[in-house]
Amino acid sequence: MTDTASVSGTMTKSLNNAQVLHRKEQRLNLLLARWQAKLQRHQSGRLMAGLLFFASLVPLSMNSEARAGFAVPAVVLLVFIYLVVRTRNIARHLQHLQRLQQFVVRQKKRCLGQMSGRSWKQAQEVSAEYPMIRDLGLVGSHSLWTVLDETFSEGGLRRLLHWMSVGPLNSEQLQQRQQQIQALRPQAWFFTRLGIQANSNELNLSTLQIQEFLKNSFVGPQFIKLLVANLVLWVLTVLALVFAVTTKTALPSFLFAAFPLLSLFSLGSVGRAFMQGTGLSHHLSALAPLFLAIEKKCESSPALAQLCGQIYKVRPSRTSQKLDTVLGFVGTQTNPILHFILNAMLPWTVTSVYFLERLRQKMVKDFPQCVEELSEFEVLGSLLIFDKYQTQTYPVLSGAMNLQCKQVFHPLLDRNKAVANDFGFPHSKSLGLLTGSNMSGKSTFLRTMGINQILSNMGAPVFADSYQTVPMKVETCIEVSDSLRDGYSYFYAEVRRLRDILLTAATDTPVLYLIDEIFRGTNNRERQIGSRAVIQTLANEKTSLGFISTHDLELTVLEQSSPSVMNLHFREDIDSAGKMVFHYHLNQGPCPTTNALRIMAAEGIKVDEV
């Protein structure tokens, strides 16, 4: 491990990307202004054409014999219709440009380490299911979530949270995922365009509601019997009619009334199928354009075809078209007179509902897998955008317990001010004991290592120039923010969290533990006793690595008795004016300075130093 920090190549590339994106933003702003002006001109022209049309009708209403005068309003009407269509197309194009501009601004802010403005409230609600996300603050207004997320459906949102929170895959699976992301690089613009075209609010509703509509049958348990009865009686009625016509035999009228009565009686049993099918079609229609775009792109992209094999095979966009066609037959009930006539003559509705139910049963088999593939594609697409604009440093995954990184930094800090550090566990070392002054960077360093390990566990690139690790479950005790909510004292909640870390570290599961200011909730004597026990226990575990920060400098002597412990520290310097200057450089050894009394004095608290 080195004791100095220098300029990170990954950070420099990120800042260069921000400059490129800023120029693109400026060009888009000019383009938006031109299209906005064009839209206003067309809206004004549309209004004028409408007024002229009505004005041209006035002379005609006063002189009904002037037939030649109809040419003028006809021409004006055609101009009006053209302007209506053109205005609508311009408005749609302007909306896409605005979404592209928002996308570019979002990527630029991410490259600068600023708040991207990405929506996060829904993710925060779902993230309550994942304690580690809450503890590391991975979801929030400025978080790893807002750095990564480019999903546009509920399924994609949940899949991204799942990848961020669950234990890692094995090295081989993570390497395959890394290769998947890199193989999809030529499709970066395709994914961007999908996100721009998608209305995320509609899609979030669609993926949830479609599953609900598909759960329950559109028909009752006796429907097949009712269908067979209708078909048999209709065939018999047709045969009787043919017989009566060809033989000129008068048959009793009740023979011809039986089918219409049964058919009309059956409508009450199948009426709700139309409402359910219409709801399904409404929500599926929001997804259909995305499925269609993916289906077409799979034909020219082997990597995408492999990822979305079920979508390419099943073609859910065609299923959506079939659903609309079948609903067209069932939907005659919106016209009561036509509906009555058709069902009196034919088993129209029950037959249409039969095909509607068959289509639902087919979708029950095929659609869930298509949604899974779409969710997977959304998350990989988010990481693809992340790869394009943020960082392309993919971790090297080794088999042995190891953690080596060069120029690693925190992604949520201002890139013009963030400090990158080098770190690596020497041979036989596995526990870094962090000491240092207040505000010197200990907690930030813990979060830096945690976030980058989580990215590594996802198969994503990391914020470093190089990063060598092993897939490790991340266990944290940084913010025990849920203690009061759950009815525990802070100290008791911290003890429970540390107990869980010790239990996990005692298994054969590789673990990266991050513990900030261990046992801060108790007195000095008992804190040191408890800290020594936890540090020595973790230092002896062979399948775990980690960092523990503390203000107790007395604990630094553990490096002498525990071969796995190494002392690390952050410190400040005092400038010529007597002010504290923080460099945020990671150094070896115990911290030689403290600053608590200086901070108290700077805030006007007088303390007599003993």
N, C-alpha and C positions, 0 to 999 in steps of 0.2 A: 504494500500500500504506500502511496506517496502522500506527502504532507502538504502539497500545494495544489491549487486549482488553476486551470488555464481556460482559454476560450474553447467552448464545445463546438465541434464541427456540426453536430445535429442542431444545436441551437442557432448557429449561424445560417444554416440552410433554412430553418424555420423563419428567421427574420427576413431572409432574401425572398422566400415565398410570400411573406406578408407584403413586401414591396410590389411584387408582381400582381398580387391580388388587389392591392390599392389602385394600381393603374387600371386594372380591369374594372374595378368599381367606378372609377371616374368615367371610363368609356360608357359603362352601362347607364350612369346618371345622365349623360348627354343623350344617349339613345332613348331613355325613358322620357326625357323632356320633349324630344322630337315626336315620339309616338303619342304623348299626352296632348301635344298641340294638334296633331293630326286627328285624334279622337274628338277633341273639342270642335274642330272645323266640320267634321262629319256630323256631329250631333247638331250643330247649328244648321248645316245644310239639310239634314233630315227634318228639322223643325220648319224650315222655310218651305221645303217641298210639300210638307203636310198642309201648311197654311195656303200655299198656292193651289193645291188640289181642291180644297174646299172653296177657295175664292173663284176658281175656274168653273165651279158648278153653279154659281149664282146666275150668270147670264143664261145658262141652259135651262135653269128652273123658270126663268122669265119668258123664254122663247122655246117652247117644246118642239117647234118644227125645225130648229137649226141643228140638224143631225150632224152636219160637218163639224160643228163645234165640239163634238165628243172627242175628237182627236187630241185636243189640247189637254184635257184632264187625264186622258189615257196615257199620254207621254209623261205627264207630271207624276202620275201614279206609279209608272214603271221606274222613274227616277227615285221616287220615295222608297219603293220596295228595295231597289239596289242599295240605297243609303242605309236602310235598316239592316240589311244583311252585312254590308261592309262595316258598319259601326259595331255590330256584334262581333265580327271577326277581329277587328282592331282591339276591342275591349278584352277579348280572350287573349290575344297576343300580348297586350300590355300587362295582363295579369301574370302571364308566364315570365315576362321580363322582370316584373317586380319580385317574383319568387326567386328567379335566378340572381337578382341583385341581393336579396336577403341571404341566399346561399353563399355568395361570394363574401359578403360582409361577415357572415358567421365564420367562414374559414379564415379570413384575415384576422379576426379577433382571437381565434384559437391559436394562430401562429404567433401572436403577440403575447399570449398568456392572459388575455383579458376575458371578461364575461362574454360568452358567445350569444346570450339571449335565447338559447334553445329551451323549449318548454321542458319542465322537469316536475311539475306538481303531480301529474299522474304517475310518473315513475316513483316519486317519493311515497305515494300511497301504496303502491305494489311492493316497494322495497322493505316495508315493515315485515315481510316474510323472511328477510335475509338480514340477521343481526350484524354480520361483518360489514355490510354496506353501510349500515347506520353508524357503526363504531368508527370506521375510517372516514365517514363523511363523503362517500363516493357518489351520493346523489344530493343535489342541491342546486342553488342558483349559479354557483361557480364550483364545479366538481368534475370528476372524471366522466360522469354521465354526460354533462354538457359538452365535453371535449369529444366524446365518441359518437353520440347518438345521431344517426341519420335515418332511423327506422320510420315507417309510416303506417304501421298497423299495431293493434294491441298484441298480436302474436309476436311481432318483431320486438316490441318493447319488452315483453316478458322474457323472450329468449336472450336478449342482450343482458338483462339483469341476472338471468340464470348463469350465463357465461362469466359474469363479473363476480359471482358469489360462491359458486360450487367449488369443490375440490378439483385440482387439475387433472387433466387426462395424462396418459403416459407420454414419454418423450416422442415415441413414434407417431402417435396421433397428433400431437402438437406440431411436429414437423410437417405432417401432411396438411394441417390447417394453414401453416405458414405458406406452404407451396400453393395451396388453393388461392389465398389472397394474392400472391404474386402472379399466378396464372390469370387472374381476373383483371389485372391492371389495364389491358386494352379496353375493358368494359366500364372504365371509370365514368366516362361521359354518359354512357347508356344508363347507368344507375342514377347519376345526377339528374338526367332528364326524367326518369321515372318519378323521383322524389319531387321534382318541380311540378309535374303534371298531377300528382296525387293530392287529393284533399284528405289530410290525415284524420280529420274529425269523422268524415264519412267512413273511412276505412276502418278506424277503430270500432265504430259501430257495426260495420259489416262483418268483420271476422268473429265478433261475439254473437251477433244475432243470427248469422247463417248457421252456426253450430246449434243454436236453440231451435231454429226452424226445422233442422234436419233430425232432431232427436225424436220427435213424435210423428207417428203416421198421420197422413192427411185424411185417412178414411178409418171407419170403424171396423170391428172384427167381423161383422156380417156383410161387409161390402162385396166380397167375391160372390156370395150367394145371390145378392141383389143384382149384381152385374150379369151373372149367368141367367137369372130369371128374366131380365130385360132382353137379353140377346135371344133366348129361346122363344120368348113370347113374340118378339119382333119378327123373327124368322117365320114363325107359324102364321102370324098376321099377314106377312107378305105372301106366303104360299096360298093362304086362303083367298087373298085379293086376286092373285094370278088365276087361281082356280075359278073364282066367280066371274072374272072377265072373260077367260077363254071358253068356259062352258056356258056362260050366260045364265048361271044359276044364282038365284037369290039366296044369300046366306043371312042368318040372324045378325042384326046390327050389333048385339053385345059382343060378338066375336071380334069386331073391329074396334070396339071401345075399350077392350081389356088392356091392350098395350098402352094407349095414351094415358089411361088412368094410372097404370103401374109406373110408367115413365115419369109422369108429373109427381106422383107420390114419392118417387125416389129422390127427387131434387132436395127434399128436406134433409136427407141423410148425407148428401155430398156438398152441401152449400159452403161449409167452412173450408173445404179444400181450396176453393178459389181465393179466399182471403189469405190463407197461409201461403199458398203458392205465389200470390202477388207480393206479399211481404218478403219472401225469399228472393224473388226476382229483383225487387227494389235494391236489396242489399248486395246481391251478387253482381248487379250491373255496375256498382262502384268498383268492384275488383276486376271485372271482365276486361277492361282496357289494359290493365297491368298484366294479367295473364296472357292476353293476346300479344303484347309487346315481348314478353319473355319467350313465348312459343316461337315467335318469328326469329328472335335473336338466337335461340338455341340451334337453329338451322345453320348458322354461320360461326358459332362459338362452341367448340367441343367442351371447353371447361365449363361453360354455363349449362350445356346439355347434360353433362355429368352431374352437376349440382342439382338441376331441376328436371331430373329424368321423368318423374311422375307427371309433372306439369306438361312436359313435352309429349308424353305418351297419351295422357287422358284428354288434353286440350280442354280445360275448363271453360275457356271462352266460347267454345262450340256448345258446351252444355248449357251455358247461359242463353245462347240463341235458341236452342231446342226448348228450353223452359219458356221463353217468350212465345214461341210458336204454339206450344200446347196451351198456354194460358190464353192465347187468342181464341182458341176453340171453347175453352171453359168460360171465357169472359163474355159470352153472348148474354149472360144474365144481366149485364148492364143495360141491355135493350129488352125490356120485358116482353114486348109483342113478338119480336124475332125469337127470343128464347122460348116462348110458349109454343110457337109454330114448329120450331126445329125439334123440340123434345116430344111434341105430340106425334110427329112423323117418324123420328129416329131415336135410338138410344144415345143421343148426342152427348149429353153432359156426363152420364155415368161412364161412357167409353173414354171420353177426354180425361176424366178424373183418374181412370185406370192407368192411362199413359203418364199422367202427372205423378201418380204414386210410384210407378216403375222408375221414373226419372229420379225421384227422391231417394229410392232405395239404392240406385246406382251411385248417386252423390254421397250417400252415407258411407259407401265403400271407398270411393276415390277422393272425395274432397278433403277430409282431414289430413291426408298425406300431402295433398297439394298445398294446404295452408302451412303445414310443417315446413315444406320446402321453401315456400315464400318467406316464412319467418327466418329460416336459415340464410336465405339469400339477402334479406334485409340486414342481418347482423354482419355477414361477410361484406356486404356492400358498405356498411358503416365503417368497418375496418379498412376497406379498400380506399375510401375517401380519407381516412386517417393516415393511411400509408402514403397517399398522394401528396398531402399538404403538410403533415406534421413530422413524421419520422419514418425512415425505412431501415432502422437498425433492428434486425431480428435477433433475438437471443440465441446463443449457442447452448444447446441443452446437452449436458454431460450426464454420465451415469453415476458418478461419485458425488457425494455431498460437497458442494462447492458454490461460492458466490464471488465473482470477480467482475468489476465494472469500471469503466473509464468514462469520465465526464458525464456522470449521471446527475440529473437535475429534476426538480419538481415542475410538472407541466402547468400548474395553476399560478405560478409566479410570473410577474412581468419579465418577459424574455430579455429586455434591455437591462434588467437589474439582477436577474437570477444568477446564482453562482453554482457551477457544476463542480463535482468532486470525483476523485478517483478513490476506489476502495477495493480491497480484496482480502479475504481471510488467509493468512499464512498457513502453512502446513501445521496441523494439529490444533489450530485455533477455530473456535466455533461460536464464541459468545463475545460480542463487543459491548463493553461497559462504557456507556457514554456519560461523561461529566462535562460541566461547562456552566458558564454564567447564564443568568436569565436573559432571554431573548437572543441568545447566541446562535440558535439554529438546531438544537437537539430534536425538538418535536417535528420540525420540518424535515429533517433528515430521516426520521423514522417513517414519516408518511411518504417520503420520496422512495424509500426502499420498498414499502408496502405496495404503493401504486404500480411501480415498475414490475414487481413480482406478479401482481395480479394481471397486468398486461401480458407478461410472459406466460402465465397460466392459461390465458385466453388464446394463445397462438398469435398475438398481435406484436407489432414492433414496439420498442421501448424508447424512453427518453434518455438516451445515452449514446456515446460513440461506439461502445462495445459493451456487451453484457453476457456473461457466462454464468449459468445457473443450472439448477435441476428443478423439475416440477415439484413445487412444495405448497402445501396448504398454508395459507396465511392466517395466523392467530394473533389477535391484537388485544391490548389493554391500554388504550390511549385516551378515549373519552368514555367514561362510564356514565353516560348522560341519561340512561334509563333507570337509575337507581331509585330516585324519588317517585317516579311514575309507577314502578313496580312495588313500592312500599318498603324499600330497603334503604338503609343508610348508605352513604357513598362508600365507606370503608367495607361494609359487608358485601356490597355489590362488587367491589374490586377484588375482594378475597375469592368470591365465587368465580369471577372471570379468570383469575390466576390459577385457581384449582383446575378449571377446564383446560387451560393451556398446559399445565403439568400432566394431566391425564392424556391429552393428545400427544404430547412429546414423548410419553413413555411407550407409545405404540411404535410399530415399524413404519408408520406413515411419515414421510419427510415433511418437516414443518419449518416455516419461517415465523418466529415469534417476535413481536414488537411491543415492548412494555415501556410506557412513558411515566417517569417519576414514580417508581415502584413504592407502594404502600404510603402514598402521600397523605392518606386520611388518618394516620395515627401518630403517636408521639415518637420522638427521636430514638429512644432506646429500643422500643419494640419494633420500630421500622427497620432499624439496622439488623436486629436479630432475624426478623422475617426475611429481609432482603438477602442476607447471607445464605439462608436455607434455600430460597428459590434459585438464586444464582448458581450455587454449587450443584443443585439438582439438575438444572438445565444444562450446565456445563458438562455434565457426565453423560448426557444423552447423545447417542451416536448418529441418530437420524434427524437431528434438528440443528438449525442455525438461528441466530437472532441477535437482537440488540435490546439492551435495557438501559434506560437513562435514569440518573439519580443526581440529587444534590449532595448526597452523603459522600464526601471525599474519603471518609474512612474505609469505604468499601473497595477502594482502588488497590488495597493490599492483597485482595483475592487473586490478582494476577500472579503473585508469587507462589501461592499454595495450590492454585487450580491451573494446570497447563493449558486448558482450553479457553481461558479468559484472557482477553486483551483489552487494555485501556485505550480509549479514544476520547477526544475532547474537542469542543469549540470554545473559543475565547475571544475577548475583545482587546483592543489596544486603546491607549489614551493618547489623544493628539496634543499638539502644542498648546491648545486652549484649555486643556484639561477635560475635554469631552470624550465620551466613550465612542469608539468606532468599531463596528462589527464587520468582519470580513467573511464570515460564514464558511471558513475553510476548515475541513476536517483534519485534525492532527492526531498523531499518536501520543500515547502517554496520558497520565491524569492531568486534569485542568490545573494550571498553576495560579489562576486568578479567580476572584469572586467579585460581584458587582452589586449585590443586594443593597448594601448600605449606601452606595453611590446613588442608586435609583431612588431610595427613600429620601436622601438629602436633596436630590434634584426636584422632587415633588413637594418639598417644604416640610418633610417630617424630620424632626430633630431627634437624633439617636446618639446616645453616648456610647462610643465604642469601648468595650472592655478589653 
